[in-house]
Amino acid sequence: MNILILGSGGRECAFAWKFAQSPKTEKLFIAPGNAGTEKYGINLPINVNDFDAIKDIVLDNRINMVIVGPEDPLVNGLHDYFLADDSLKEVPVIGPQKFAAQLEGSKEFAKEFMFRHNIPTAKYQSFTKESIDQGFNFLDSLKPPYVLKADGLAAGKGVLIISDLEEAKRELEEMLTHEKFGTASAKVVIEEFLDGIEMSSFVLTDGNDYVLFPNAKDYKRIGEGDKGLNTGGMGAVSPVPFANSALLKKVEDRIIKPTIEGLKKDKIPYVGFIFIGLIMVKNEPMVIEYNVRMGDPETEVVFPRIKSDFVDLFKATANKKLSEFAIEIDERSACTVMLVSGGYPENYEKRKEISGLENVKESILFHAGTIRENDKVLSSGGRVIAVTSYGPNFKEALEQSYKNIELIKFDRMNFRKDIGFDL
């Protein structure tokens, strides 16, 4: 089977790593990929939103399946583009169509869906520039801290949590009238703040049935003890130690099943991943957000724990036969620590040479922001490499990752030394 993976981050590197292990993978292409994915397949320098170029790749290389890593091309309608083209419509795309992708592309759409199907989540209201005064009034009615979310995609940066009421009002004005997050904040969702510990659930659905992937917890803040600015993710742990069978049953019964049934009731066709960001409020699970793809860096701890052949798994998804598929999970813990560029998530320098990668043993390196030039691996993004390890528990897995991180060097390399601190 010839497979095309779209994307260039740690998540896509993990996809490539898994597909390369299957004897049923004939040719593997990653567009655009990075210095890590080239170990598993052929990198193609194509933008994930250049649908015409993707079409050419699919036809020229006789691609049998397309796996979409990031959310952008899904929200922009890549799956619909395939379905509308006679030469592409028989090629399965793993990732939802444009309308369904609004579960991530529009916070308001997701909230309305949750309320319609009685899925537990924070109370909210949405506001535009024209209704900013009502937004101020709604903030007055809430207790601090205040949660402001840009309705559209803002590259993971469109959520603000603010303790001071006047500052929250200033930020609402910045978002709505001064386009703080561009068109993404033309509409802003204000939510009540939920206090608790977070985790993520991952579902792969064929539109009728679903399989559950291992749960995970990621760490978004740049600083130790979850301080400082939000990032794309500084590390992750799977499984989540506090997620016992009773809690997981609540999550499945109250959130996952109603989500899948809600899509059917609303006649929203859906093939692909649903990432459910959860928060436990007094041990009761509530939904913070949906994503329409796998999370990053959670993928780098979830995929290593899946023993099943990925070609078989995704063929079953494309053929609507997930009800016949039993996913096999590795009982060990997996943990990842993200190495990031100095200054990230604010201004940072790229093109730093990375050394010591060849010395790493008994950890998996998932490249996120890297390129290769003249046989040298250079940094090309804020998040650079995820160092993933197994262990009988999360502490021993983390110990292995930290041991190997000591062997890796690049100028101003930064990482969190306390992943799993709150578990």
N, C-alpha and C positions, 0 to 999 in steps of 0.2 A: 504494500500500500504506500502510495506517495502522499506525504502529509506536509501542509504548510502551516507554520505557526506565525501569527502576526504579533509583533512587539519586540522590545529591546531590553527589558529589565530582568530582575532576578526571577520574577514569576515565569517569564518565557524561557529563561535558562533552565528552570526546574521542569517545565513542560518538555523541553528538548531532551534533558537528562532521562526522563521517564520513557519517552517515545523511542529513544535510541536503544533502550534495553529490550524492546520487543523484537523478536525474530520476524514479526509480521510487518515491520517497518522496512520498506525497500529504500525509498529516498526521503530524506527529511530536509526541509527548507525552512529557514527562519528569516523573516523580513521585518526590520532590518537586522535584528540580532545584535550580538556584541562579541567581545573577545573570548567569552566563555562558551557561547552557543556554537561557535565554529568547531569546537571539539566534537560535537554531536551531529552536525549536519552542515548544510551550505548556507551561508549568510547571503542575503540579497539586499542591496541598498535601496529599499523602497519605503516610502512613507506609508504608515498604516491607514492614512485617510486618502491615499491616491488610488481610488477604486479601479480606474482604468488600468493602471500599472499592475494592480493585483490580478485583474482579469487576465492580462497577458501572461503573468507568471503561471496562473492556474492552467491555462490552455497550453502554453509552451512546454510545461513540465508534467502534463497529464496528472494534475493533483487530484487525489480521490477524496480529500477532506481538508477543511480549513478550520483551524483552532484559533479563536480570537482571544488574545490576552487582555489588552486594555479596553476600557469602556468607550473611549472616543469614537472609534469606527462603528460601534454598535449603536450608540446614540445618534450618530450621523447616518445610519441606515444601510450599513454594508450588507447585512443579511437580506434586506429588501431588494438591494441592487442585484444580488445573485438570483433571487426568485423571479425578478422581472426580465432576466436575460436568458433566452432559449439555450445559449451555449453553456450557461453556468448553473441553471436551476436544478440539475441533477446532482450537483456537487454539494454534499452536506456542509453546512456552516454551524459550528458549535458556538452559540451565542445568540441571544434573542433578537427579534426584529425591532425596528425603531420604536413602535408604539409601546411594546413591553419594556424596552430599555429606559423608558421614562421612570421606571422604579428607581433608577439611579440618576437619570438626567434631570429629574424634577422632584425636589423635596416635597412640594405640594402634592404632586401626583401620588407619591409614595404614602404620604400621610392620609390622603383621601381614601386610598386603597385599604390601609390598615383600619381606619375607622369604619369603613363600609363592611369589613369582614371580621370586626370585633377582635382584632389582633392588638394585644396590649402595647401601648406606646404613650409618650407624654402628650398632654393637651397642647394645642397650638393654635395660632392664627397666621394667615398670610397677608402681606401688605405690599403695595406698590407706591410709587412716588405720589400718586394722587391721594392715597389713603394714609399718608405718613402720620397725620394727627391721631387717627385711630390706633396706629402702631404705638405712639407715645402713651396713649391711654391704656393700651393692653399691657405695656411694660409696667405702668403704675399699679396694675392689678396683681402683678406677680411678685413673688419673694425672690431676693437675690440668691445665687447668681443668675444672670440672664443669658439665655442661649439664642444667638442670632445665626441663621443659616442662609447663605445665598441659595436661591432656589435651583440654579443651574450648576453645571460642572465648573469648578474653580480649582482644578488640579490639587484637590485635597486641602486647600487653604481657605475655603469659604465658610468655616464655622468659627464663631467667636463666643467665648464664655467670659462674661464680664461681671464683676462683683458690684460695681458702682452704678446706680441708676442713671445719673446724668451722663456718665461715660457711655452707657448702653444707648442712650438716646442720640448722643453725638455720632456713635458708630452706625446706628440705623440710618441717620441722615447721610453719612459718608457713603454707605452702601447704595441707598436708593437714589440720592440726587447727584452724587459725585462719582458714581460707578466705581466704587472701591475695588470690586471684583469684575469690572466690565459688565457685559450684558448678563452674566450669571447672577448678578445681584439687582437686576431690574425688578425682581420680586424677592422678598425676604420672608422666610418663615421664622416666627418667634415661638420658642417652645418653653414650657416649664422645665426647670433643671431637675434631672433625676440623679440621685446620689446612690452610688453602689459600685460594685466591681464589674468590670467588663469582660466579655469573651465573645468569640465569633463562632457561628455555625456555618457549615458549607454544605449545600445541597446541589446535586447534579440531577436535572430533570429532563425527561424526553417529552414533556407536555402532558403525559398521562401518569407516569409513575416517577419515583425518585430513588436515589441512593444517598445515604448520608456519608460524608467524608468525616475524618477525625476533626474534633473541635480544636481551637487554638486561642491563645491570648497574645496580642501584640502590644508593643510599647511605643507610643507615638511621640512622646516629648523628647527633646534633644538632651535634657539634663538628667542627672542622677535623681532618683526619688520622684520621677515624673514632674520635673520642674522645667520651666523654659518653654520655648516655642514648639508648636506642633510640627512634626516632620511627616514624611511618607511612611515612617516606621523604622525603629532602631533595633528591633529584635522581636522574637516570638518563641512561644513555648507550646508544645502539644504532647499529650493531652493536658487539659487544664486540671490541676489537682483537685480543685473544689467542685468540679462538675461530676457529682456522683450520679448513680443511675436514676434516683428520684428526680433530680433537677433536669437531667437530660430527657426524661419522660415528659415533664412539664413543657420543656422547650418544643418537643416534637408534637405533643397533643395541642398545645395552645397557640403555637406560632408556625411551625413548619407545615403541618397538615392544613390549617386554615389558609396559609399562603398559597399552597398548590391548588387547593379547592377553589380559592378565590379567583385565581387566574382562569380556571375552567369556567366558573360561573360568569365571569366577565367576558368570556370568549376571547381571552388574550392568549394566542399561541405562544408557547415558550419552550425553547430548546437551549439548554446551557446551564450555567451556574447561577445560583442565587446565594450570595454571601449575606448573612444576616448578622449585623452588629447588635449585640445584646448587652443589657446591663441588668445585674441582679439587684433589685430593690427589696431589701428584707427577704432575700432568698426567693423572690418572685421574678421570673424573667420578663423583661420588656424590650421592645425593639427600639434601637436608636436609629438605625438606617438599614436600607437594602443597598447592595451593590449587585451589578449584573454580570460580574466576573469574579475570578478568584482574587483574594487579597494578597498584598505584598507588604511585608515579608512572610505572612502566614503560609503562603504556598510552599515556601522553602522548608517548613516543618511538617506540613500536611502531606505533601507528595512523598517524601521519604518514608512515611508510615504506611503507604498503600502498596501492598504486594501484588495486586492484580495487574494483568497485562493491559496497558493503556489502549492499544489498538482494539482489543476485544471490548473494553469498557466504552469507548467512544463510538464504535460501530453499533453496539447495543443502544446507545443514546440516539444515534442518527436513525436507526431502524425501529425506534419506539419499542424496544424489547428490554428495557431496564428492569421490568418486573421479573425477568428470568435471570437477572445478573446478581450474583452474591459477591459483594466487594470483600476482599481479604485485607485485614489490617494488622500491621506489626504492633505487638504489645509494648515495645520499647518506647521511651520518651524520645522526642527529637527537639532540639533547641537551636536557634540561630541567633547570631550577633551580627549586626550590620556595621561594616566599616564605612565611614563617611568622610567626605572632604572637609577640611578645616574651614570654619565659617558657615557651613550648612546648618540650618535651612535658609540663611540669608546669603549674602554674596560669598562665593567661593571660587577658587581657581581650579581649572581643569588641566589636563595633560601632564599630570604628575606620574613619573615612572614608578611602577609597582614591582617590588622585588620580593623574593622568598616564597612565591606561590608553589614552586616545585618541591619545597621542603615540607609541605603540609601532608601529614599522614593521619588517617582515621578521622578525617572530617571531609565534608563535601563543600566545595567552593562554588557558589552560585553567583556568577558575575551579574551586576546590575548596571553600573555606569562605567563600562570599559571599552577601549578600542585597542586594536593591535596595529602597530606601525614599526616596520623594520625589525620584526621579531621582538619588539618590546611591547609590554602591556602598559597602557596609560589610562589614567582616570579620565572619564568623560561626563561625569554627572555628580550630583550631590551625594547620592547613595552609590557606593562603589562595588562592594563585594559582601555577600552574606556567607558567614562561616557556620555551617550546620553540622551538628554531631548527634549521635545516638547515645543513650545511656539507659540503665535500668530505672533511673528517675531523672527528673529535670535538672537536679543539682549536678549530678555526675555528667550529664550531657553538656551542660554549660561549662563545666570545668575543662572538658576536652576542647571545646571551642576556644575558650580563653587561652589554653595552652598553645594552640596552633596560631592564634592571633599574634603571639609574641614573635613568630617567625616571619610575619608579613610586615613590609615597610613601604610607606610612601610619605612624601612631605606633607606635614600637618594632618596626618591620619587621625581620625577621632572615632571613638566608639563608647557606648555605655558599659560600665563595668558592673552594673547592678541589675541586669535583666533577671526577671523572676523574683525581685526583692520583696514583692508584696504577696507572695504565695506561701 
